[in-house]
Amino acid sequence: MTKETILVTGGTGLFGSQFVNFFSNNDFEVIFTSTNENKSIELKESCLKKENISFLICDLTDISSWTRALSRLHEKGRNIHHLINNARSLDNLKINQDGETDRKNFVSEYLLNVVVPYEISMFLFRSQSESLNTVTNISSQYGIVAANKNLYEDFIHESAIQYGVAKAALNHLTKELAVRFIDKNIRVNSVAYGGVEGRASEKFKEKYAKLTPSKRMLSEDEIVGPVAMLISKSNSAINGQTIIADGGWTLW
C-alpha cells in the first residue's frame, strides 16, 4: 500500500516538530518546509523514522520559492495527500513603543497566516486535486475570542492584535475553501488551539490556569490529536469547521 504524504509548513517550530515526528512515526511520508536548514537537519535526525521525512528550504512569503519546490516534487511523482498550514514567524508579532502594530508587521502577519495558506492550498488544488484529500489550517483561540487582558502584565505591549485578527481570517478562509474544494472531495478544516506550555514561564502558566476551566495550559503531546482526527477518513463528514482545542478557554 502506498504511503500517504503530508506537507507541513513551518516544520521546525513547536507545533510543526510535533506533526513531523508523529506522522512520520505513523508511516506517513512527511515533507516539511523551513527557512532554517540546520534546524531541519536536526529535526529529521531526532525522529525515529527519519527515512519517512524530507524537507524543503524555502521562504513561503516568496511565491516563486515554494512554487518551484512543490512543482519539482510533483514532477518527480511525489503528490501531496494532506496539507497542514502551520507556518508562522514571531518577527511579525512585534509591537511598537506606543503599544500599536506598525503596518509592515500587520501586513506580514496577514500574508503568512492567511494569504500563504490560501495560495498553497489553491496551488495544490489546481495541480493535484486527484491526490489531495485534506487541508488543515492551524489557528488559535484568539481567532475565536479577543485576548484576555488579565493574562498579561503589560497588555498593549505583550498581546499583538495582528495575531488574533489574522487567525480569525484564517478560520473564515477555512469555510470558503471548504465550499470550493468539496466537489473534488477535498475537506478543509482548522484547529484553534489554546496556549501550549512550551516557553511559558511559571508565572504565566499560573495566571493562565485561573482563566480557563481546565486550569492549565495545553501540553505538547496534546497538539497532534485534533489534526490526526481531522485527516482521518473516518471523519469524512467534518468539513469547513474550526475545531476548538483550548481546554475550555473560549467557554468563559
N, C-alpha and C positions, 0 to 999 in steps of 0.2 A: 504494500500500500504506500503510495507517495505521501511524504510528509507535507503538511500544510505549512505555508510560510507566513510569518508575522513580520511586519515592518514597524519598528518602534522608533519614533522620532525623539531625539533627546535621550539617548540610551544610557548615558553615564551619570545622570542625576540620581537623586534619591529614589524617585518613582521608577525611572527608566531602568535602573540596575536591577530592581526587583522584578520587573517584567522580563527582562532579558534572562535572568537566572531561572525564574520559574518556568517560562515557556520552553527554553532550551532543555531543561531537565525533564520536561514532559513531552519530549520528542517532536517538538515543532522546529522547523528551520527558522532561526531568528536573524533578521537583519536590522541593525540599528544605525541611526545617524548620530554624529557628534562633530563638534568643531575641534576636539582635542584628541590627537592620535595617541598620545601616551596614556591617557585615561582609558581610551578604547581598548588598547592592548592589555592594560591591567585588568579591566573588567572581563574581557574574554578569558584571560588566563586564570581568573579567580573562579570561573564557573566549572561545574562538574563535567558537563558535556560540551566542552568548547568546540568540538567538531561540528556542532549544530549552529554555530554562531559566526556571523561575518558582520563587518561594519563599513559604513560609508562616511568618509570625512568630507563634509560639505557645509556650507553656510546656507541655511534654509531661507534667510532673507534675500539671498541672491538666487532668483528663479532659474538662471542658467546653470547654476552649480548643481542643484538637486535634480533638475530635469535631465541633465546629461547622465548623472549617476543612475537614475531609475531607467532611463532609456537603454543604457548599456546592459543592465540586469535583464530587461525584457528581451533584448536581442539575443542574450545567452540562454533564453528559455526559463528564466527564473521569475515566475509570476507571483504576485502578492495575493494572498487569500484574506489576510486580516491587517488592517491598518490601525495603529494606536497613535493618535496625535497627542504627543506628550511634551514636546519641546518647550522650553521656557528660558528666559535669561533674567537673572537678578539685576543686571545692569539697567534694565528697563524700569525698575521699580524705585528709582531714585526720586527723592522729594527735595525741593529747594528749601532755602532758609526760611521762606515765608510759609512753609507748610503746604505749598502748592506743587502741582506737577507741570514741568515745562513741556511745551508742545512736542519736542523731539522724543521724550520718554513716553508720552501718551501715545503718539503715533507708532513708535517702535513696539510697544506692548501690544497694541491692537494688531499690528502687522503679524507678529509672531504667533499670537494666540487666536486670531480669527482668520485673517487673510491667508496665511500659510496653510492652516488646516483645510480651508476651502480649496486652495489651489492644488494641494497634493491629492485631496480626495477626488477632485474633478479630473486630474491627470490620470489617476488610476482607473476611474470610471470610464474615461474615453478610451484608454489604451488596453485595458484588460478586464472589462466588465464580466467576461466569461469566467474569470477565476476569482475575482474579488467577492468575498462573502459578507464581511462586516467592516464597519468603520466605528471606532470608539474614541470619543474625544475626552480628554482628561480635564475636568472642570473643578470647581471649588464651591464650598458652602457660601462663599462670598459672591458667587454668581446667582445665589438664591436670595440671600438677605444681605443687608449692609453690615459693615464691620461694627463690632460692639466696642464702644468707647471704653468700657470698663476693663477691657483686656490689656490696655496699653497705658504705660506711664506718661507718654507724650503722644497722644493720638494723632495729631495732624502731621507729626514728623515721622511716625512709625507705621502708619497704615496708608499704603499707596492706593489712591482712589482708582487709578487706571487698571489695577489688577482685577477688582471686582466687576468693573464696567466691561472689561474685555471678556471675562468669564461668563457674564450674563449674555453677551452677544454670542459667545460660543454655544451656549445652551440653545439659543434660538436658531443658530446655524444648523445645529443637530436636527431640529424639526424640519427645516427647509430641505436639507439634503435627504432626510428620510423619505419625504414625499417624492423627491426627484429620482431617487435610486431604486425604489421598491419595485418598479416594473422589471428590473433586472434581478430581482430577488436579493438585493444588497441591503442589509439593515444598518442603520446609523443610530447610535445611542451615545450618551455621555455619562460620566460618573462624576458627581460633585462630592469631593472628599472634604472631610473635616481636617483640622490640624493634625499633623503627624509629628510625633515626638522629635525625631531627627536631631536638629541642632538646638532645640528649645532649651532654655535654662530651667532650672528647678523652680525658680520664682514664677516664670511664665507658665509652666505646667500647673502650678498650684492655682493661679488665677484662672486659667482656662477651665480647670476641673470644676470650679464653682459656678461656671456659666453654662454647663451642659448636663443633661440628665444622666449621662453615663459616668460623669465625674472623673473623666480622664481624656487625654488626647488619644488619637489612634496610634497603634504600634505599627512598625514597618511591615510585620507579617500579615497585616490586615489590608495591605494595599492591593494585592493581586486578585483576591477573591471576586470582587464585583466585575472586573474585566473578564476574568475567566468564565464567569457566569454568562455574560452578555455575548461572548463569541461562540458559546456552545450551541450546537444545532438543536439541542433540546429546548432552547429558549427562543425559538424562531418567531414566536408571537410578539416579542418585545421589539418595538421599532419606534424611533423618534422620541425616546424617553430619556430624561435625566434621572438616573438612579442616585439617590442621596445616601452617601455612606459617611455619616458625620457623627455617629454616636448619639444622635438626637439634638444636636446643636440648633438646627433650624426649627425645632418644635417650640422653642421659647422666644 
